[in-house]
Amino acid sequence: MLDYFRQRYGKPQVYAVLLLLALFGQCLWVAWHAPATGHPDGRALDVAGQILSGGRASRLYRRLVYQEQQALSADGGYWELQDAGLFYASASVRPGASIDRVESLLFSEIARLRDAPAGDEELERAKRQLLVSLVDGLATNHALAARIGGDYVLLGRIRPLDERLAQIQAVTADDVQRVARSYLPDTGRSVVRVVPPAGAAARSPAEPARRPARKRGGR
């Protein structure tokens, strides 16, 4: 299996194949290295993630789920951590569809993000989603405490809400295209396919495994 990927892709990316017997369907995950929390490119990566996978109007969902009907869901985004970050995209493959086709479609949307700036309407929708999510995410005392603690541990200071809102508002279409070109190349990405073993059919969620029939006349 790994020889197949080496022959097909060479060394620019890392591939892993997970074989799960009790799998309901095939899944695809792709990830790139991204900057740590507090990096100036963080908010542009957030907007890029929203454009790709922020709801049913996002590019991945529209292309993979609605238009091509190759996936049941599509997700992704920027995950910022203390020492490094991660940008990921994922899709659950529709039963009967090809995981190769899903991968090709997903990569074509990543390439489209690199090749051309996002439209004004698309950009504003993504930023609005981030602004609403940020404010709504501070609605409880627990959420406020988590934000204050996280900022202090990771950055050594507490970022004012106005600062974070202004950073999102300042992101431009050129910023999104720039970070896509910088952090989402065709090389250096990791790809994980979660599939059932060869010869084992994936079980449908609507058809759970049956218990063995009890033998009559005995215990």
SESESE-958267 format. One record per residue (C-alpha): chain; residue number from 1; z, y, x. Coordinates in pm, whole numbers, plus 50000, padded with zeros to 5 digits. Layout:
BEGIN
{atom 'A'; NUM; {Z; Y; X}};
...
This chain:
BEGIN
{atom 'A'; 1; {50000; 50000; 50000}};
{atom 'A'; 2; {50094; 50247; 50272}};
{atom 'A'; 3; {49780; 50151; 50468}};
{atom 'A'; 4; {49578; 50258; 50164}};
{atom 'A'; 5; {49734; 50605; 50170}};
{atom 'A'; 6; {49691; 50638; 50544}};
{atom 'A'; 7; {49322; 50554; 50515}};
{atom 'A'; 8; {49273; 50785; 50219}};
{atom 'A'; 9; {49475; 51086; 50330}};
{atom 'A'; 10; {49539; 51051; 50704}};
{atom 'A'; 11; {49852; 51224; 50834}};
{atom 'A'; 12; {49857; 51570; 50667}};
{atom 'A'; 13; {50100; 51459; 50395}};
{atom 'A'; 14; {50379; 51212; 50345}};
{atom 'A'; 15; {50339; 50950; 50071}};
{atom 'A'; 16; {50598; 50722; 49917}};
{atom 'A'; 17; {50551; 50464; 49645}};
{atom 'A'; 18; {50851; 50350; 49440}};
{atom 'A'; 19; {50815; 50027; 49245}};
{atom 'A'; 20; {51043; 50002; 48942}};
{atom 'A'; 21; {51045; 49698; 48714}};
{atom 'A'; 22; {51203; 49873; 48413}};
{atom 'A'; 23; {50967; 50169; 48425}};
{atom 'A'; 24; {50845; 50322; 48099}};
{atom 'A'; 25; {50550; 50497; 48266}};
{atom 'A'; 26; {50413; 50629; 48593}};
{atom 'A'; 27; {50542; 50953; 48745}};
{atom 'A'; 28; {50410; 51182; 49017}};
{atom 'A'; 29; {50620; 51417; 49230}};
{atom 'A'; 30; {50494; 51658; 49496}};
{atom 'A'; 31; {50708; 51883; 49716}};
{atom 'A'; 32; {50660; 52144; 49987}};
{atom 'A'; 33; {50907; 52304; 50227}};
{atom 'A'; 34; {51010; 52651; 50110}};
{atom 'A'; 35; {51244; 52924; 50240}};
{atom 'A'; 36; {51620; 52922; 50196}};
{atom 'A'; 37; {51805; 53129; 49937}};
{atom 'A'; 38; {51802; 53502; 50000}};
{atom 'A'; 39; {51454; 53503; 50153}};
{atom 'A'; 40; {51230; 53798; 50054}};
{atom 'A'; 41; {50964; 53558; 49920}};
{atom 'A'; 42; {51208; 53386; 49684}};
{atom 'A'; 43; {51129; 53586; 49372}};
{atom 'A'; 44; {50752; 53555; 49422}};
{atom 'A'; 45; {50799; 53177; 49448}};
{atom 'A'; 46; {51002; 53187; 49126}};
{atom 'A'; 47; {50714; 53363; 48951}};
{atom 'A'; 48; {50465; 53116; 49097}};
{atom 'A'; 49; {50675; 52833; 48957}};
{atom 'A'; 50; {50680; 52991; 48612}};
{atom 'A'; 51; {50304; 53042; 48612}};
{atom 'A'; 52; {50256; 52676; 48700}};
{atom 'A'; 53; {50518; 52519; 48475}};
{atom 'A'; 54; {50707; 52774; 48264}};
{atom 'A'; 55; {50668; 52623; 47919}};
{atom 'A'; 56; {50374; 52499; 47718}};
{atom 'A'; 57; {50156; 52799; 47804}};
{atom 'A'; 58; {50187; 52727; 48177}};
{atom 'A'; 59; {49894; 52611; 48385}};
{atom 'A'; 60; {50012; 52257; 48458}};
{atom 'A'; 61; {50115; 52188; 48099}};
{atom 'A'; 62; {49796; 52334; 47952}};
{atom 'A'; 63; {49567; 52149; 48191}};
{atom 'A'; 64; {49736; 51811; 48227}};
{atom 'A'; 65; {49890; 51771; 47880}};
{atom 'A'; 66; {49673; 51973; 47638}};
{atom 'A'; 67; {49323; 51995; 47783}};
{atom 'A'; 68; {49283; 51675; 47983}};
{atom 'A'; 69; {49552; 51473; 47798}};
{atom 'A'; 70; {49639; 51285; 48116}};
{atom 'A'; 71; {50014; 51357; 48121}};
{atom 'A'; 72; {50304; 51359; 47878}};
{atom 'A'; 73; {50484; 51640; 48060}};
{atom 'A'; 74; {50451; 51861; 48367}};
{atom 'A'; 75; {50718; 52055; 48549}};
{atom 'A'; 76; {50787; 52236; 48875}};
{atom 'A'; 77; {50930; 52540; 49047}};
{atom 'A'; 78; {51118; 52683; 49341}};
{atom 'A'; 79; {51455; 52532; 49432}};
{atom 'A'; 80; {51646; 52751; 49677}};
{atom 'A'; 81; {51924; 52606; 49892}};
{atom 'A'; 82; {52145; 52737; 50172}};
{atom 'A'; 83; {51954; 52612; 50477}};
{atom 'A'; 84; {51611; 52550; 50329}};
{atom 'A'; 85; {51425; 52547; 50002}};
{atom 'A'; 86; {51187; 52326; 49809}};
{atom 'A'; 87; {50889; 52393; 49587}};
{atom 'A'; 88; {50798; 52097; 49368}};
{atom 'A'; 89; {50561; 51992; 49093}};
{atom 'A'; 90; {50579; 51678; 48883}};
{atom 'A'; 91; {50407; 51502; 48596}};
{atom 'A'; 92; {50471; 51195; 48383}};
{atom 'A'; 93; {50146; 51004; 48337}};
{atom 'A'; 94; {50028; 50932; 47983}};
{atom 'A'; 95; {50004; 50557; 47908}};
{atom 'A'; 96; {49651; 50441; 47983}};
{atom 'A'; 97; {49574; 50743; 48202}};
{atom 'A'; 98; {49512; 50734; 48577}};
{atom 'A'; 99; {49776; 50859; 48818}};
{atom 'A'; 100; {49491; 50938; 49060}};
{atom 'A'; 101; {49341; 51167; 48798}};
{atom 'A'; 102; {49677; 51334; 48730}};
{atom 'A'; 103; {49725; 51395; 49101}};
{atom 'A'; 104; {49377; 51543; 49134}};
{atom 'A'; 105; {49431; 51778; 48838}};
{atom 'A'; 106; {49772; 51889; 48965}};
{atom 'A'; 107; {49637; 51968; 49310}};
{atom 'A'; 108; {49345; 52159; 49159}};
{atom 'A'; 109; {49591; 52388; 48977}};
{atom 'A'; 110; {49784; 52446; 49299}};
{atom 'A'; 111; {49457; 52535; 49469}};
{atom 'A'; 112; {49366; 52772; 49185}};
{atom 'A'; 113; {49696; 52954; 49236}};
{atom 'A'; 114; {49608; 52999; 49603}};
{atom 'A'; 115; {49246; 53095; 49551}};
{atom 'A'; 116; {49272; 53375; 49293}};
{atom 'A'; 117; {49538; 53621; 49171}};
{atom 'A'; 118; {49705; 53552; 48837}};
{atom 'A'; 119; {49597; 53761; 48540}};
{atom 'A'; 120; {49811; 54050; 48418}};
{atom 'A'; 121; {49915; 53878; 48094}};
{atom 'A'; 122; {50004; 53554; 48272}};
{atom 'A'; 123; {50203; 53739; 48537}};
{atom 'A'; 124; {50400; 53946; 48287}};
{atom 'A'; 125; {50479; 53641; 48075}};
{atom 'A'; 126; {50616; 53456; 48378}};
{atom 'A'; 127; {50831; 53750; 48486}};
{atom 'A'; 128; {50960; 53801; 48132}};
{atom 'A'; 129; {51062; 53435; 48114}};
{atom 'A'; 130; {51255; 53468; 48440}};
{atom 'A'; 131; {51429; 53788; 48327}};
{atom 'A'; 132; {51537; 53634; 47998}};
{atom 'A'; 133; {51654; 53315; 48169}};
{atom 'A'; 134; {51855; 53511; 48426}};
{atom 'A'; 135; {52035; 53720; 48165}};
{atom 'A'; 136; {52091; 53429; 47925}};
{atom 'A'; 137; {52228; 53224; 48212}};
{atom 'A'; 138; {52523; 53462; 48249}};
{atom 'A'; 139; {52647; 53432; 47891}};
{atom 'A'; 140; {52966; 53237; 47967}};
{atom 'A'; 141; {53263; 53285; 48198}};
{atom 'A'; 142; {53174; 52958; 48371}};
{atom 'A'; 143; {52820; 53081; 48442}};
{atom 'A'; 144; {52947; 53414; 48575}};
{atom 'A'; 145; {53195; 53238; 48803}};
{atom 'A'; 146; {52925; 53002; 48930}};
{atom 'A'; 147; {52692; 53293; 49012}};
{atom 'A'; 148; {52964; 53492; 49188}};
{atom 'A'; 149; {53081; 53191; 49387}};
{atom 'A'; 150; {52730; 53084; 49476}};
{atom 'A'; 151; {52627; 53430; 49595}};
{atom 'A'; 152; {52938; 53470; 49805}};
{atom 'A'; 153; {52913; 53127; 49968}};
{atom 'A'; 154; {52539; 53143; 50034}};
{atom 'A'; 155; {52484; 53513; 50104}};
{atom 'A'; 156; {52825; 53651; 50188}};
{atom 'A'; 157; {52798; 53909; 49910}};
{atom 'A'; 158; {52757; 53926; 49532}};
{atom 'A'; 159; {52414; 54047; 49423}};
{atom 'A'; 160; {52425; 54297; 49136}};
{atom 'A'; 161; {52232; 54186; 48829}};
{atom 'A'; 162; {52017; 54500; 48843}};
{atom 'A'; 163; {51909; 54409; 49195}};
{atom 'A'; 164; {51795; 54064; 49089}};
{atom 'A'; 165; {51610; 54198; 48784}};
{atom 'A'; 166; {51435; 54463; 48994}};
{atom 'A'; 167; {51323; 54203; 49248}};
{atom 'A'; 168; {51157; 53998; 48977}};
{atom 'A'; 169; {50994; 54304; 48820}};
{atom 'A'; 170; {50852; 54406; 49159}};
{atom 'A'; 171; {50653; 54083; 49209}};
{atom 'A'; 172; {50277; 54138; 49195}};
{atom 'A'; 173; {49982; 53902; 49150}};
{atom 'A'; 174; {49902; 53948; 49519}};
{atom 'A'; 175; {50256; 53840; 49608}};
{atom 'A'; 176; {50216; 53521; 49405}};
{atom 'A'; 177; {49884; 53438; 49568}};
{atom 'A'; 178; {50027; 53512; 49914}};
{atom 'A'; 179; {50327; 53279; 49878}};
{atom 'A'; 180; {50106; 53008; 49727}};
{atom 'A'; 181; {49882; 53028; 50035}};
{atom 'A'; 182; {50180; 53036; 50271}};
{atom 'A'; 183; {50400; 52764; 50123}};
{atom 'A'; 184; {50174; 52537; 49916}};
{atom 'A'; 185; {49900; 52416; 50154}};
{atom 'A'; 186; {49713; 52089; 50130}};
{atom 'A'; 187; {49886; 51977; 50450}};
{atom 'A'; 188; {50257; 51917; 50498}};
{atom 'A'; 189; {50336; 51819; 50141}};
{atom 'A'; 190; {50528; 51511; 50034}};
{atom 'A'; 191; {50395; 51302; 49746}};
{atom 'A'; 192; {50596; 51039; 49558}};
{atom 'A'; 193; {50445; 50802; 49305}};
{atom 'A'; 194; {50681; 50607; 49081}};
{atom 'A'; 195; {50491; 50305; 48947}};
{atom 'A'; 196; {50557; 49952; 48818}};
{atom 'A'; 197; {50482; 49670; 49063}};
{atom 'A'; 198; {50133; 49526; 49066}};
{atom 'A'; 199; {50089; 49282; 48780}};
{atom 'A'; 200; {50392; 49410; 48587}};
{atom 'A'; 201; {50310; 49606; 48274}};
{atom 'A'; 202; {50519; 49916; 48211}};
{atom 'A'; 203; {50740; 49877; 47903}};
{atom 'A'; 204; {50695; 50131; 47628}};
{atom 'A'; 205; {51006; 50330; 47531}};
{atom 'A'; 206; {50934; 50227; 47171}};
{atom 'A'; 207; {50946; 49860; 47267}};
{atom 'A'; 208; {51279; 49785; 47439}};
{atom 'A'; 209; {51327; 49457; 47615}};
{atom 'A'; 210; {51414; 49175; 47378}};
{atom 'A'; 211; {51724; 48964; 47422}};
{atom 'A'; 212; {51666; 48595; 47491}};
{atom 'A'; 213; {51675; 48391; 47171}};
{atom 'A'; 214; {51995; 48192; 47120}};
{atom 'A'; 215; {51966; 47818; 47121}};
{atom 'A'; 216; {52049; 47658; 46789}};
{atom 'A'; 217; {52315; 47391; 46762}};
{atom 'A'; 218; {52514; 47487; 47068}};
{atom 'A'; 219; {52698; 47759; 47249}};
